[in-house]
Amino acid sequence: MNIQNLLHQIEILTIDEQKTILTFLTQKMEQSKPKKQRRKLSDFRGSAPNFFGGEDAQEWISRLRSGNV
């Protein structure tokens, strides 16, 4: 059976039967979807070294807020 025949057979099903197929396929796709791996905040440590050019972060924020950037 090819995909076109399968789609045609689905078209002739009742709405409830089509919903059952849709639910089945949705669940199947959710199961096969790769899980998002959550990262710890510490994983980002050092990812932007010297971002503030040696300046203290709080001083940089204060300077940014005062408009002296």
FIMARLO-405540 format. One record per atom (N, C-alpha, C): residue number from 1; residue in three letters; chain; atom name; x, y, z. Coordinates in steps of 0.001 Angstrom, whole numbers, padded with zeros to 6 digits. Example, Ala and Ser with C-alpha at 12.3 -4.5 7.8 and 13.67 -1.06 7.14 Angstrom:
residues 2
    k    r  c   a        x        y        z
    1  ALA  A   N   013190  -005690   007800
    1  ALA  A  CA   012300  -004500   007800
    1  ALA  A   C   013200  -003300   007800
    2  SER  A   N   012850  -002250   007080
    2  SER  A  CA   013670  -001060   007140
    2  SER  A   C   012900   000030   007870
END
This chain:
residues 69
    k    r  c   a        x        y        z
    1  MET  A   N   000851  -001179   000000
    1  MET  A  CA   000000   000000   000000
    1  MET  A   C   000897   001243   000000
    2  ASN  A   N   000602   002185  -000882
    2  ASN  A  CA   001374   003419  -000899
    2  ASN  A   C   000638   004509  -000120
    3  ILE  A   N   001298   005632   000051
    3  ILE  A  CA   000758   006707   000883
    3  ILE  A   C  -000528   007283   000300
    4  GLN  A   N  -000631   007353  -001019
    4  GLN  A  CA  -001838   007899  -001646
    4  GLN  A   C  -003060   007026  -001349
    5  ASN  A   N  -002887   005725  -001403
    5  ASN  A  CA  -003988   004811  -001078
    5  ASN  A   C  -004389   004957   000382
    6  LEU  A   N  -003397   005089   001228
    6  LEU  A  CA  -003661   005248   002656
    6  LEU  A   C  -004432   006538   002923
    7  LEU  A   N  -004005   007625   002308
    7  LEU  A  CA  -004699   008907   002481
    7  LEU  A   C  -006130   008840   001956
    8  HIS  A   N  -006318   008154   000855
    8  HIS  A  CA  -007679   007991   000317
    8  HIS  A   C  -008555   007202   001286
    9  GLN  A   N  -008006   006164   001870
    9  GLN  A  CA  -008768   005370   002829
    9  GLN  A   C  -009108   006197   004064
   10  ILE  A   N  -008204   007056   004476
   10  ILE  A  CA  -008475   007921   005632
   10  ILE  A   C  -009610   008881   005323
   11  GLU  A   N  -009647   009380   004090
   11  GLU  A  CA  -010705   010320   003696
   11  GLU  A   C  -012102   009707   003793
   12  ILE  A   N  -012210   008427   003589
   12  ILE  A  CA  -013540   007814   003619
   12  ILE  A   C  -013961   007342   005016
   13  LEU  A   N  -013081   007518   005989
   13  LEU  A  CA  -013432   007178   007365
   13  LEU  A   C  -014360   008236   007957
   14  THR  A   N  -015020   007872   009043
   14  THR  A  CA  -015848   008851   009755
   14  THR  A   C  -014937   009853   010462
   15  ILE  A   N  -015510   010960   010867
   15  ILE  A  CA  -014746   011984   011580
   15  ILE  A   C  -014135   011397   012852
   16  ASP  A   N  -014899   010620   013593
   16  ASP  A  CA  -014379   010011   014826
   16  ASP  A   C  -013203   009077   014537
   17  GLU  A   N  -013288   008322   013464
   17  GLU  A  CA  -012186   007431   013099
   17  GLU  A   C  -010949   008248   012676
   18  GLN  A   N  -011177   009345   011963
   18  GLN  A  CA  -010070   010214   011568
   18  GLN  A   C  -009419   010846   012803
   19  LYS  A   N  -010248   011221   013784
   19  LYS  A  CA  -009715   011784   015022
   19  LYS  A   C  -008870   010751   015758
   20  THR  A   N  -009298   009503   015731
   20  THR  A  CA  -008539   008431   016369
   20  THR  A   C  -007175   008287   015708
   21  ILE  A   N  -007146   008329   014391
   21  ILE  A  CA  -005879   008243   013658
   21  ILE  A   C  -005005   009445   013977
   22  LEU  A   N  -005601   010626   014015
   22  LEU  A  CA  -004849   011841   014318
   22  LEU  A   C  -004246   011774   015724
   23  THR  A   N  -005033   011319   016677
   23  THR  A  CA  -004545   011176   018050
   23  THR  A   C  -003393   010179   018108
   24  PHE  A   N  -003550   009071   017435
   24  PHE  A  CA  -002501   008055   017404
   24  PHE  A   C  -001208   008613   016827
   25  LEU  A   N  -001308   009308   015690
   25  LEU  A  CA  -000121   009860   015037
   25  LEU  A   C   000529   010948   015877
   26  THR  A   N  -000284   011774   016519
   26  THR  A  CA   000247   012835   017372
   26  THR  A   C   001032   012237   018534
   27  GLN  A   N   000461   011226   019183
   27  GLN  A  CA   001153   010567   020295
   27  GLN  A   C   002436   009897   019819
   28  LYS  A   N   002393   009284   018666
   28  LYS  A  CA   003565   008608   018104
   28  LYS  A   C   004675   009615   017820
   29  MET  A   N   004310   010776   017295
   29  MET  A  CA   005304   011806   016999
   29  MET  A   C   005884   012391   018277
   30  GLU  A   N   005059   012576   019303
   30  GLU  A  CA   005542   013100   020588
   30  GLU  A   C   006550   012145   021211
   31  GLN  A   N   006307   010853   021082
   31  GLN  A  CA   007202   009853   021652
   31  GLN  A   C   008549   009833   020941
   32  SER  A   N   008542   010091   019638
   32  SER  A  CA   009784   010003   018881
   32  SER  A   C   010535   011332   018841
   33  LYS  A   N   009916   012407   019353
   33  LYS  A  CA   010572   013705   019371
   33  LYS  A   C   011693   013688   020397
   34  PRO  A   N   012878   014161   020010
   34  PRO  A  CA   013981   014171   020984
   34  PRO  A   C   013660   015098   022155
   35  LYS  A   N   014001   014644   023327
   35  LYS  A  CA   013746   015420   024544
   35  LYS  A   C   014708   016600   024599
   36  LYS  A   N   014189   017773   024968
   36  LYS  A  CA   015047   018937   025151
   36  LYS  A   C   015822   018758   026437
   37  GLN  A   N   017105   018900   026316
   37  GLN  A  CA   017948   018740   027497
   37  GLN  A   C   018101   020091   028178
   38  ARG  A   N   017692   020151   029436
   38  ARG  A  CA   017822   021386   030193
   38  ARG  A   C   019254   021547   030652
   39  ARG  A   N   019742   022779   030537
   39  ARG  A  CA   021117   023052   030931
   39  ARG  A   C   021122   023819   032241
   40  LYS  A   N   022136   023525   033039
   40  LYS  A  CA   022305   024247   034294
   40  LYS  A   C   022941   025597   033983
   41  LEU  A   N   022637   026591   034803
   41  LEU  A  CA   023204   027912   034623
   41  LEU  A   C   024731   027863   034663
   42  SER  A   N   025252   026975   035482
   42  SER  A  CA   026712   026865   035596
   42  SER  A   C   027352   026383   034289
   43  ASP  A   N   026578   025781   033389
   43  ASP  A  CA   027110   025345   032100
   43  ASP  A   C   027567   026528   031248
   44  PHE  A   N   027032   027706   031533
   44  PHE  A  CA   027354   028885   030737
   44  PHE  A   C   028555   029657   031292
   45  ARG  A   N   029049   029236   032415
   45  ARG  A  CA   030178   029927   033049
   45  ARG  A   C   031369   029970   032086
   46  GLY  A   N   031887   031152   031884
   46  GLY  A  CA   033045   031330   031019
   46  GLY  A   C   032724   031376   029540
   47  SER  A   N   031431   031345   029166
   47  SER  A  CA   031093   031347   027743
   47  SER  A   C   031281   032724   027120
   48  ALA  A   N   031356   033773   027926
   48  ALA  A  CA   031613   035122   027419
   48  ALA  A   C   032684   035772   028286
   49  PRO  A   N   033894   035225   028238
   49  PRO  A  CA   034936   035761   029104
   49  PRO  A   C   035240   037218   028776
   50  ASN  A   N   035479   037984   029828
   50  ASN  A  CA   035846   039388   029703
   50  ASN  A   C   034797   040204   028945
   51  PHE  A   N   033547   039853   029135
   51  PHE  A  CA   032445   040528   028448
   51  PHE  A   C   032417   042018   028773
   52  PHE  A   N   032721   042373   030000
   52  PHE  A  CA   032667   043769   030421
   52  PHE  A   C   034029   044453   030316
   53  GLY  A   N   034993   043835   029684
   53  GLY  A  CA   036311   044429   029519
   53  GLY  A   C   037014   044677   030838
   54  GLY  A   N   036780   043808   031804
   54  GLY  A  CA   037402   043953   033106
   54  GLY  A   C   036621   044850   034043
   55  GLU  A   N   035563   045472   033528
   55  GLU  A  CA   034754   046366   034360
   55  GLU  A   C   033780   045553   035203
   56  ASP  A   N   033533   046014   036426
   56  ASP  A  CA   032568   045367   037298
   56  ASP  A   C   031189   045425   036636
   57  ALA  A   N   030456   044336   036691
   57  ALA  A  CA   029155   044260   036037
   57  ALA  A   C   028195   045325   036564
   58  GLN  A   N   028180   045539   037875
   58  GLN  A  CA   027270   046541   038445
   58  GLN  A   C   027643   047945   037973
   59  GLU  A   N   028935   048229   037887
   59  GLU  A  CA   029369   049536   037387
   59  GLU  A   C   028956   049720   035930
   60  TRP  A   N   029064   048675   035155
   60  TRP  A  CA   028675   048729   033750
   60  TRP  A   C   027182   049013   033626
   61  ILE  A   N   026357   048330   034439
   61  ILE  A  CA   024909   048553   034430
   61  ILE  A   C   024602   049990   034821
   62  SER  A   N   025231   050474   035864
   62  SER  A  CA   024998   051856   036313
   62  SER  A   C   025368   052853   035219
   63  ARG  A   N   026504   052617   034560
   63  ARG  A  CA   026933   053498   033479
   63  ARG  A   C   025958   053426   032303
   64  LEU  A   N   025465   052229   032009
   64  LEU  A  CA   024494   052040   030939
   64  LEU  A   C   023206   052795   031228
   65  ARG  A   N   022726   052703   032460
   65  ARG  A  CA   021483   053370   032846
   65  ARG  A   C   021624   054900   032843
   66  SER  A   N   022814   055387   033138
   66  SER  A  CA   023006   056844   033172
   66  SER  A   C   023240   057415   031772
   67  GLY  A   N   023420   056559   030794
   67  GLY  A  CA   023601   057012   029434
   67  GLY  A   C   025036   057275   029057
   68  ASN  A   N   025978   056915   029892
   68  ASN  A  CA   027404   057127   029624
   68  ASN  A   C   028058   055881   029025
   69  VAL  A   N   027503   055386   027977
   69  VAL  A  CA   028042   054155   027392
   69  VAL  A   C   028957   054485   026240
END
